[in-house]
Amino acid sequence: MPSLFRRKSADLVEEPVTPVTTDEVSAARTRGYTPAKGRETPKRPGAGRRPTAPARPLTKEEAREQRRKARAEAAAEFRREGGPRDRGPERRLARDVVDSRRTVGTWFFGGALIVLVGSNQAMPPIVRLVSNIVWGALALGLVVDSILICRKIGGLVRERFPRSGERMGSLYLYAIMRSITFRRMRAPAPQVAIGDKI
């Protein structure tokens, strides 16, 4: 007895087939679907990846040499560019004002060393007297020179940067500290020669 629920093979063949349009296929796909292009997706370049570890560990001498080179590069960059406290047009102007003139401050530490030796109790009284006079002259010269530098910087900043938000006291101290540093040891390195007009 044939089963009531089984179809005949002829029924399956005669069943109508409905064609599917491309609009229905595209509607059935998700939004992020990308059709295949017939080739494998290329891999990302390794630019953003972490660098691979060296094949062998560094010896102590090689590690020391690397550290020495890194320190030398950092020191050269600091000498060239300076640090965060050296940034800004007002600071650049203050550096140029100091670097364009000879300052008493560059002679202050050398003079202080002479005074220290000359004021020793073992020295004759006339040497100690001269040392004290030199010390007083250096101190007075440093004060006068610092006042002149600050006045010049203040006038130039007000003239060239009228809307500057830089605190003038901080700028004056920055210029004075630079003026008592030996020219060859200043960082950033001087960009103007002595006697240049600012």
N, C-alpha and C positions, 0 to 999 in steps of 0.2 A: 504494500500500500504506500503510495507516494506521500511524502511528508507535506503537510500543509504550508510549512514555512520555508521550504527550500525552493529556490528559483531554478528555473531551467536555464541552461547555458544560452539558449536562443534569446531569452528575455534580457540577459545581460548584454548581448551584442546589440539588440534593438533599442536599448535605452539611449535616449538622445544625449548628446554631448554639447554642453554650452561653451562657446568660445570665451576666453578671458581676454579682455582688452588691456592695453598697457596702462591705461589710467587706473584700472582696478589694482594692477600689480604694484604700481608706485604708491597708491594709497595704503596698501597693506604693509609696505615696508616702513621701518622706523625712520625718524628724522635724521639720525646720524649715519644712515646707511651710505656707503660709498661703493659704487660698482667696481668689480674687479677689472684690472687693466691688462691682465694676461701676463704680468710679471710680478716678481716679489717686491714688497715694499722695501726701499733702501733703508739701511740702518742709520741712526743718527751719528754725526761726526763726534769724535771723542774730545771736542774742544772744552766742553763743560764738565768732563769727568775728572775725577781725582787723579793726580799723577800717580803712576805706579811706583811702588817702593823700589829703591835701588836693589840691584841683583845681589850685592854683598854689603854687609855693614861696613861703615867707614872705620878706619883705624883711628887711634887717638891723634896721631899727627895730622891726618886729613881733616878730622873734625875740628882740631885747633886752627888749622889753616883756613877752613871755611868760616869759622867765627871771626878770625882776624880780618878776613876780606869783608865780611858783612859789617863789622865795626868801622872799617876804613871807608866803606861806601856811605854808611850813615853819617859819619863825621864830615865827609866831603859834601854830602847833600845839605847838611845843616850849615856848613860854612857858606854854601852857595845860596840857599833859600832861606835859612833861618828857621825859627820855630813859630808856634802859634802867636806868641807875643810880638813878633816882628811884622805881622800882616796888617795891611791897611795903608791907604795913601798918606795919612798923617804921619804914621811911623816912618814911612819911606822918606818923607820930607825932613823929619827930624834927623834921620841918619845922614841925609845929604848935607844938612846944615853943619852937623858935627864933623863929617868927613872932609868938608871943603876948607877947614881951617886948622891951624895948629892950636892945640889946647894945652893949658897949664897942667891939666890932669894927667897927661901922658908922662910928664916929668915928676909927678907928685911922688910916686912910689920909689923911684930912684933917689929923689931927694930925701925921702923918709929914711931910706937905708943909710945914707950918708949921715943924716942927723943922728940916727941910732948909734952909729959907731962913734961919731964925734962927741956925743953927750956922755960918754963913758967917764966914770970918775977917775980913771987912770990918765985921761987926757989932760993937757995943760988947761988952765982956766980960759985962756984966749980962744982955744979951739972949741971949748964948750960954749963960750959966748957966741962965736960965729955960727955954731950949729943951731943954737936957739934962734938967732936972727934969721938964718936960712929957713928954719921950720916955720916961723911966723910969716915970712914972706911967701912961702909956698902955700900956706893955708889961706892967706889973704888973697893971693892970686887965684887960687882955685875957686874961692867964693865969688870974686868979681867976674871971672871967666864964665862961671855957671850962670850968673845973673844975666850976662850979655847973651849967652846962648839961648836962655829961656825967653828973653825979650824978643829976640829975632824969630824964634820958632813961633811964639804966640802971635806976632804980627803977620807972619806968612800964612799961618793956619787960618786966621780970621779973614785974610784977604783971598786965599785960594779955596778954602772950604768953609764958607759962611754958615752952612747948615750941618756942620760936623757934630757928631754925637760923642766924640772922643773927650774923655776927662783930661783937662789940661794939666792937672797935677801929676797924673800918671805919665803923661807925655813928657813933661819936664824931667821927671825922675829917670825915665828911659833915656833921654838925651844926656843927662849928667852921667849916668852909669856908663854910657858909651864913650863919653869924653874922657873918662879916667882909665879907659882900657887902651892898651897899646894898639896902634893902628893895625899891625899885622895879626893881632889876635881877635879883631872884631868880627862878629858874625851877625848877620850876613856880611860878606866882604864889602869893603867900600866900593861904590860905583862911580864916585867922582874923585877927581884929583884935588890936591890942596891948591887953593886959589881959584877954583872954578866958581862961576857966578851961579847962584841958586835962584 
